[in-house]
Amino acid sequence: MLRALIFVCCCFALITNGHFQLSCPEKNGRYATSQCDAYIECVNGVAERKLCPDGLLFNANGALFGYPCGYPIDVDCEGRSALQEPQSTENCPRQFGYFRMGDQTHCGQFVNCANGEGFIFNCPEGLAFDERTYKCDWPDQVPSCDAESYLGFACPLNSNSISENDLQLYPHPSDCQRYFVCQNGRPRLQSCGKKRAFNDIYGVCDGIANVTRCANYRFPDDE
């Protein structure tokens, strides 16, 4: 980073006949500018300003012969926050990147943008997309997601719920296969899987015949 800052401060100031000229501190290399998605590439002492594809950023710590641009989670932009104007499309805020779709109450869908074309994906049931990590995680671990609104369940403050390892377990109000685990007062959706039901007496997944409240429940694949 120090090398990049020296280049920004010293090597862009050369002026010839009233025009700015780029200069190379070394014959070959890539160097950061004040714009995080732009860089200077020097080949045999000839400098050229280049721009990463919209949505990607210049990785000042990348290998010389590797691709110089990467996703924001892999690039440190400290001290060079400027970016090019977004080239948005219908589903893509920028040409490249991973972006959550929906608001804080609909957190489970995201779009992978490549050349402005959006490919929509769903997180596994009950998980939310975290734009900080590009991963699906428990909703209560994703700051931009309202776990209670997203899952449609709020953990009761006082309850005679089943406790297991300091976790509270609650049956889903309308689905025998699913249940909620409350940790630190925040809900997480779990599923017992095919042909199994949550036994709210013992707090375990059980055969549906052993769960009285589910006597008339029809599994989705039975319909």
Salt bridges, closest charged atoms under 4 A:
GLU26 OE1 - ARG3 NH2 2.94
GLU41 OE2 - ARG30 NE 2.97
GLU41 OE1 - LYS50 NZ 2.65
ASP54 OD1 - ARG94 NH1 2.52
ASP103 OD1 - HIS106 ND1 3.29
GLU125 OE2 - ARG178 NE 2.72
ASP130 OD2 - ARG132 NH2 2.67
ASP140 OD1 - ARG188 NE 2.86
GLU148 OE2 - ARG186 NE 2.91
ASP175 OD2 - ARG178 NH1 2.88
ASP200 OD1 - ARG213 NE 3.34
ASP221 OD1 - LYS195 NZ 3.97
ASP222 OD1 - LYS195 NZ 2.64
